[in-house]
Amino acid sequence: MSPAGRRVAIVGGGPAGLMAAERLSDAGVQVDVFDAMPSVGRKFLMAGRGGLNLTHSEPAEPFLARYGARAAAVAPWLGVMDAASLREWAHTLGIKTFVGSSGRVFPEEMKAAPLLRAWLARLRARGVRFHMRHRWLGWQGVQPAAQELRFETPSGQTCVAADAVVLALGGGSWAKLGSDGAWVSQLQARGIPVAPLRPANCGFDVAWTEHFRQKFAGQPVKSVSMAGGGAARQGEFVISETGIEGSLVYALSASVRDQIEARGQAVITLDLAPDWTPERVMAAVAHPRGARSMSSHLQSRMGLTGVKAGLLRECASAEDFKDPACLARRIKALPVTLARPRPIDEAISTAGGVSFDGLTPGLMLKAAPGVFCVGEMLDWEAPTGGYLLTACMASGAFGAGGVMDFLNGQP
């Protein structure tokens, strides 16, 4: 049977599912996209509210290293669609991109909506059909099979048959936008190995004093270095009501989360003056201050004010403030104890998911011939900065190749 006579059902209308739909429709397959929400791409649009970070411009080797222990699994996906290919693809939709000062790549308009509109128009023009408010309930029979998909719809339950299925159901964060992780129990009940979903790119709880919380919650902490979980980065983060969040925290969140799971808590250190040498800090702190308070002294000698000064007072001991050498060390390495990650639904993304041990190299479930998994529902994670979105879309393109091999009878 030619591709034109085949039908593929894609369950999930996020970036991974839509990219699989594009590649399969390009090959002449009839594609039907099913999604539980009233419209597709809701988390994609939310991610783009502050500027859609499509990908990153760094070279291939350090780019791949961002995927940590799953770099080898992600590498074939990027071989099909890497950062440069993703930018070229956006350009074919009429979306011009630029590289920001941090190396991150954004659309010139910054927003996600124009890209999504152009993308959906292309897919519809190529015959892709969209079925909204279709919540996947699993399979009709005992064994998972492409021919027996069950959905809950506004008019009741329905069954859908297809020659192949692509599951692109997302992770477990931002449930109100569609990725609620409800699929985990469906797959596990059929003997498909799924690693527990865990928060990734997330904030952490800190036991702030009420005084500090009331005074500084919501304020950014800029130009600091953070070390924890065996990694270190420089940047900025935000004090929250419950602890810390923001780009610098997310960059270290995977290693810090793992440390908390292993030890019950994690201690990060903050360098409040990363551009100052320890010797220079020591000289500034030890300089005679006369009748001035230490806070006034640090403001005068180092410009240490506001939330940074508040953090120092919050996390350093009274004894530290009595000893200039100890205080200088705290300014360069201020310990902050993190109790736990924020709940998974607040995380930007999730770790865990369908185990690669349960998949063929083409991302087909070994226990369910003809059923493929792509995107965030697989067991991998990536930091913010465009890496997560790039690999999601690349997995959709790669998985579509696996679907075509299956439909064509190739191993």
C-alpha positions as CSV (number, residue, x, y, z in Angstrom):
1,M,0.0,0.0,0.0
2,S,1.3,3.4,-0.9
3,P,1.8,6.1,1.8
4,A,-1.3,7.9,0.3
5,G,-3.5,5.0,1.5
6,R,-2.2,5.0,5.0
7,R,-3.6,6.8,8.0
8,V,-1.6,7.9,11.1
9,A,-3.1,9.2,14.3
10,I,-1.1,11.6,16.3
11,V,-2.2,12.0,19.9
12,G,-1.0,15.4,21.3
13,G,-0.8,18.7,19.5
14,G,2.4,20.1,21.0
15,P,5.6,20.9,19.0
16,A,6.7,17.2,18.8
17,G,3.3,16.0,17.6
18,L,2.9,18.9,15.1
19,M,6.4,18.2,13.7
20,A,5.6,14.5,13.2
21,A,2.4,15.6,11.5
22,E,4.3,17.8,9.1
23,R,6.9,15.2,8.2
24,L,4.3,12.5,7.7
25,S,1.9,14.7,5.6
26,D,4.9,15.6,3.5
27,A,5.3,11.9,2.8
28,G,1.8,11.6,1.5
29,V,0.3,10.0,4.7
30,Q,-3.2,11.0,5.9
31,V,-2.6,12.5,9.3
32,D,-5.2,13.1,12.1
33,V,-4.1,15.0,15.2
34,F,-6.1,14.5,18.4
35,D,-5.8,16.7,21.4
36,A,-7.7,17.0,24.7
37,M,-7.7,20.8,24.6
38,P,-9.9,23.1,22.6
39,S,-6.8,24.1,20.5
40,V,-3.3,22.8,19.9
41,G,0.0,24.3,21.0
42,R,-1.2,25.8,24.3
43,K,2.0,25.2,26.2
44,F,4.0,26.3,23.2
45,L,2.1,29.6,23.3
46,M,2.6,30.0,27.0
47,A,6.4,29.3,26.7
48,G,6.5,32.2,24.1
49,R,4.8,34.8,26.3
50,G,8.1,36.3,27.4
51,G,9.8,35.7,24.0
52,L,9.8,32.4,22.2
53,N,13.3,30.8,22.6
54,L,13.3,28.5,19.6
55,T,16.8,27.1,19.9
56,H,20.4,28.0,20.7
57,S,23.3,29.1,18.5
58,E,26.2,27.3,20.3
59,P,28.3,24.7,18.4
60,A,27.0,21.1,18.0
61,E,29.3,19.5,20.6
62,P,28.4,21.7,23.6
63,F,24.8,21.8,22.4
64,L,24.5,18.0,22.5
65,A,26.2,17.9,25.9
66,R,23.3,19.9,27.3
67,Y,21.3,16.7,27.3
68,G,23.5,15.1,29.9
69,A,23.1,11.4,30.4
70,R,20.6,11.2,27.4
71,A,23.0,12.9,24.9
72,A,23.5,9.6,23.1
73,A,19.7,9.1,22.8
74,V,19.1,12.6,21.6
75,A,21.9,12.7,19.1
76,P,20.0,10.8,16.3
77,W,17.1,13.3,16.6
78,L,19.4,16.2,16.2
79,G,20.9,14.5,13.2
80,V,17.5,14.8,11.5
81,M,16.8,18.3,12.8
82,D,19.5,20.4,14.6
83,A,19.4,24.0,15.6
84,A,20.4,25.3,12.2
85,S,17.7,23.2,10.6
86,L,15.1,24.5,13.0
87,R,16.0,28.1,12.1
88,E,15.7,27.3,8.4
89,W,12.4,25.6,9.0
90,A,11.1,28.7,10.8
91,H,12.2,30.8,7.8
92,T,10.2,28.7,5.5
93,L,7.1,29.7,7.5
94,G,8.0,33.4,7.0
95,I,9.4,33.7,10.5
96,K,12.7,35.5,10.6
97,T,15.0,34.7,13.6
98,F,17.9,36.4,15.4
99,V,20.6,35.4,17.9
100,G,20.4,37.3,21.2
101,S,23.4,38.4,23.2
102,S,23.2,35.1,25.2
103,G,23.3,33.0,22.1
104,R,19.7,32.1,22.3
105,V,17.6,32.2,19.1
106,F,14.3,34.0,18.9
107,P,11.8,35.0,16.2
108,E,12.2,38.7,15.3
109,E,8.7,39.3,16.6
110,M,9.6,37.4,19.7
111,K,6.1,35.9,19.9
112,A,5.0,32.3,19.4
113,A,1.6,33.0,18.0
114,P,2.6,34.1,14.5
115,L,4.8,31.0,14.1
116,L,2.0,28.7,15.3
117,R,-0.6,30.3,13.0
118,A,1.6,29.9,10.0
119,W,2.5,26.3,11.0
120,L,-1.1,25.3,11.4
121,A,-2.1,26.9,8.1
122,R,0.6,24.9,6.4
123,L,-0.5,21.6,8.0
124,R,-4.1,22.2,7.1
125,A,-3.1,23.0,3.5
126,R,-1.4,19.6,3.4
127,G,-4.5,17.8,4.5
128,V,-3.8,17.3,8.2
129,R,-7.0,17.0,10.1
130,F,-7.4,18.3,13.7
131,H,-9.8,16.8,16.3
132,M,-10.1,18.9,19.4
133,R,-11.5,18.0,22.8
134,H,-10.5,14.3,22.2
135,R,-9.0,13.0,25.4
136,W,-7.1,9.8,24.9
137,L,-8.3,7.0,27.2
138,G,-5.9,4.2,26.1
139,W,-6.6,1.2,24.0
140,Q,-9.8,-0.8,23.5
141,G,-8.3,-4.2,23.6
142,V,-6.1,-6.0,26.1
143,Q,-2.9,-5.3,24.1
144,P,-2.0,-1.8,22.9
145,A,-2.5,-1.5,19.2
146,A,-2.8,1.3,16.6
147,Q,-6.2,0.0,15.5
148,E,-7.9,0.4,18.9
149,L,-7.5,3.9,20.3
150,R,-10.2,5.2,22.6
151,F,-11.1,8.8,23.1
152,E,-13.5,10.8,25.3
153,T,-15.2,13.5,23.3
154,P,-17.9,16.0,24.0
155,S,-20.4,13.6,22.4
156,G,-19.2,10.5,24.2
157,Q,-16.5,7.9,23.8
158,T,-15.3,6.9,20.3
159,C,-12.8,4.5,18.9
160,V,-10.3,5.3,16.2
161,A,-8.3,3.0,13.9
162,A,-5.1,3.9,12.2
163,D,-2.2,2.2,10.5
164,A,0.2,3.7,13.0
165,V,0.0,6.0,16.0
166,V,2.3,8.7,17.4
167,L,1.9,9.5,21.1
168,A,3.1,13.0,21.8
169,L,1.4,13.5,25.1
170,G,3.9,15.7,26.8
171,G,5.3,15.6,30.4
172,G,3.5,16.3,33.6
173,S,3.8,20.0,34.1
174,W,1.3,22.8,33.4
175,A,-1.7,20.4,33.5
176,K,-4.2,23.2,32.7
177,L,-2.5,23.5,29.3
178,G,-2.9,19.8,28.5
179,S,0.2,17.9,29.7
180,D,-1.1,16.3,32.8
181,G,0.9,13.0,32.8
182,A,-2.4,11.0,32.8
183,W,-0.9,8.7,30.1
184,V,1.6,7.2,32.6
185,S,-0.8,4.8,34.2
186,Q,-2.2,3.8,30.8
187,L,1.2,2.7,29.6
188,Q,2.3,1.2,32.8
189,A,-0.8,-0.9,33.0
190,R,0.2,-2.4,29.6
191,G,3.7,-3.3,30.9
192,I,5.4,-0.4,29.2
193,P,8.4,0.8,31.3
194,V,8.0,4.4,32.4
195,A,10.4,6.3,34.7
196,P,8.6,8.4,37.3
197,L,8.0,12.0,36.2
198,R,10.0,14.5,38.2
199,P,10.1,18.3,38.0
200,A,12.8,19.8,35.7
201,N,13.7,23.4,35.2
202,C,12.0,24.2,38.4
203,G,12.3,26.4,41.5
204,F,13.1,25.2,45.0
205,D,11.8,25.8,48.5
206,V,13.9,27.7,51.0
207,A,12.8,28.4,54.6
208,W,13.0,32.1,54.4
209,T,12.3,34.2,57.6
210,E,9.0,36.1,57.4
211,H,10.9,39.4,57.4
212,F,13.0,38.4,54.4
213,R,10.1,37.0,52.5
214,Q,7.9,40.1,53.0
215,K,10.7,42.4,52.0
216,F,12.3,40.7,49.0
217,A,9.8,38.2,47.5
218,G,9.5,38.9,43.8
219,Q,12.9,40.7,43.5
220,P,15.6,39.6,41.0
221,V,19.1,38.9,42.2
222,K,21.4,40.0,39.4
223,S,25.0,39.4,38.6
224,V,25.7,36.4,40.9
225,S,27.3,33.1,40.5
226,M,25.5,29.9,41.9
227,A,27.1,26.6,42.5
228,G,25.4,23.4,43.5
229,G,25.0,19.7,42.6
230,G,28.5,19.7,41.1
231,A,27.8,22.5,38.7
232,A,28.2,26.3,38.6
233,R,26.8,29.1,36.5
234,Q,26.7,32.9,36.5
235,G,23.5,34.9,35.9
236,E,20.4,35.9,37.8
237,F,17.5,34.5,39.7
238,V,14.4,35.6,41.6
239,I,13.5,35.4,45.2
240,S,10.0,33.8,45.5
241,E,7.5,33.5,48.3
242,T,8.6,30.0,48.8
243,G,12.3,30.0,47.8
244,I,14.1,30.7,44.6
245,E,13.4,30.4,40.9
246,G,14.5,31.8,37.5
247,S,17.0,31.0,34.7
248,L,20.1,30.6,36.9
249,V,18.2,28.2,39.2
250,Y,16.8,26.2,36.3
251,A,20.3,25.8,34.8
252,L,21.3,23.8,37.9
253,S,17.9,22.3,38.8
254,A,18.6,18.8,37.5
255,S,21.7,18.2,39.5
256,V,20.3,20.0,42.6
257,R,17.1,17.9,42.4
258,D,19.1,14.7,42.2
259,Q,21.1,15.8,45.2
260,I,17.9,16.4,47.2
261,E,16.6,13.0,46.3
262,A,19.8,11.4,47.4
263,R,20.4,13.4,50.6
264,G,17.1,15.0,51.6
265,Q,18.3,18.5,50.9
266,A,20.9,20.4,48.9
267,V,23.1,23.4,49.8
268,I,24.0,25.8,47.0
269,T,26.5,28.6,47.4
270,L,26.1,32.1,46.0
271,D,28.9,34.4,45.0
272,L,27.4,37.8,45.6
273,A,30.4,39.6,43.9
274,P,31.5,37.3,41.1
275,D,33.6,40.0,39.5
276,W,35.6,40.6,42.7
277,T,38.6,38.5,43.7
278,P,38.5,37.0,47.2
279,E,41.5,39.3,48.1
280,R,39.6,42.4,46.9
281,V,36.5,41.4,48.9
282,M,38.6,40.8,52.0
283,A,40.3,44.2,51.6
284,A,37.0,45.9,51.3
285,V,35.4,44.2,54.3
286,A,38.4,44.7,56.5
287,H,38.8,48.4,55.7
288,P,38.2,50.5,58.8
289,R,34.6,51.5,59.0
290,G,34.6,53.8,62.0
291,A,31.1,54.3,63.4
292,R,29.3,53.0,60.3
293,S,27.2,49.9,60.5
294,M,28.5,46.9,58.6
295,S,25.5,47.2,56.2
296,S,26.5,50.8,55.4
297,H,30.2,49.8,55.2
298,L,29.4,47.1,52.6
299,Q,27.2,49.4,50.6
300,S,30.0,52.1,50.6
301,R,33.0,49.8,49.9
302,M,31.3,47.1,47.6
303,G,27.9,48.5,46.5
304,L,26.3,45.6,48.3
305,T,22.7,46.7,48.8
306,G,19.1,45.6,48.5
307,V,18.3,42.0,48.0
308,K,22.0,41.0,48.0
309,A,22.5,42.6,51.3
310,G,19.3,41.0,52.5
311,L,20.5,37.6,51.4
312,L,23.8,38.0,53.2
313,R,22.0,39.0,56.4
314,E,19.5,36.1,56.0
315,C,22.0,33.3,55.3
316,A,25.2,34.4,57.2
317,S,25.4,34.0,60.9
318,A,25.8,36.7,63.5
319,E,29.2,35.4,64.2
320,D,30.1,35.8,60.5
321,F,29.4,39.5,60.7
322,K,31.7,39.8,63.7
323,D,34.7,38.4,61.8
324,P,35.8,40.3,58.6
325,A,37.5,37.2,57.2
326,C,34.4,35.0,57.7
327,L,32.2,37.6,56.3
328,A,34.4,38.0,53.2
329,R,34.2,34.3,52.6
330,R,30.4,34.3,52.9
331,I,30.1,37.1,50.3
332,K,32.0,34.9,47.9
333,A,30.3,31.6,49.0
334,L,27.0,32.2,50.8
335,P,25.3,28.9,51.6
336,V,21.6,28.5,51.0
337,T,19.8,25.3,51.9
338,L,17.2,24.1,49.5
339,A,14.5,21.8,51.0
340,R,12.7,20.4,48.0
341,P,11.8,21.2,44.3
342,R,8.6,23.0,43.7
343,P,5.6,20.8,42.7
344,I,5.8,19.2,39.3
345,D,2.9,21.2,37.9
346,E,4.8,24.4,38.5
347,A,7.9,23.2,36.6
348,I,8.7,24.3,33.1
349,S,9.3,20.7,32.1
350,T,9.6,17.2,33.5
351,A,12.2,14.5,33.7
352,G,11.3,10.9,33.5
353,G,8.9,9.3,31.0
354,V,8.8,6.3,28.6
355,S,12.1,4.4,29.1
356,F,14.3,4.0,26.1
357,D,14.6,0.3,27.1
358,G,11.0,-0.1,26.0
359,L,11.5,1.5,22.6
360,T,13.1,0.5,19.3
361,P,15.8,2.8,17.8
362,G,13.0,4.3,15.7
363,L,11.0,5.3,18.9
364,M,8.4,2.5,18.5
365,L,7.1,0.8,21.6
366,K,8.5,-2.7,21.7
367,A,5.3,-3.9,23.3
368,A,3.0,-2.2,20.7
369,P,4.1,-2.5,17.1
370,G,3.0,0.6,15.2
371,V,2.8,2.8,18.3
372,F,5.5,5.5,18.5
373,C,6.4,8.0,21.3
374,V,8.0,11.4,20.8
375,G,8.7,14.6,22.7
376,E,8.7,15.3,26.4
377,M,6.9,12.0,27.3
378,L,10.2,10.2,26.7
379,D,12.8,9.8,29.5
380,W,15.1,12.7,28.9
381,E,15.4,16.3,30.0
382,A,17.2,19.5,29.0
383,P,17.8,23.0,30.4
384,T,16.0,26.1,29.2
385,G,17.7,28.1,26.5
386,G,16.1,26.5,23.4
387,Y,17.4,23.0,24.1
388,L,14.1,21.5,25.3
389,L,12.1,22.8,22.3
390,T,14.7,21.8,19.8
391,A,14.9,18.2,20.9
392,C,11.0,18.0,21.2
393,M,10.6,19.0,17.6
394,A,13.6,17.0,16.5
395,S,12.1,13.9,18.1
396,G,8.9,14.4,16.2
397,A,10.8,14.6,12.9
398,F,12.9,11.5,13.9
399,G,9.8,9.6,15.0
400,A,8.0,10.3,11.8
401,G,10.9,8.6,10.0
402,G,10.4,5.6,12.2
403,V,6.7,5.6,11.3
404,M,7.5,5.7,7.6
405,D,9.9,2.8,8.0
406,F,7.2,0.8,9.8
407,L,4.6,1.6,7.2
408,N,7.0,0.6,4.4
409,G,7.8,-2.7,6.1
410,Q,11.3,-1.8,7.0
411,P,12.8,-2.8,10.4
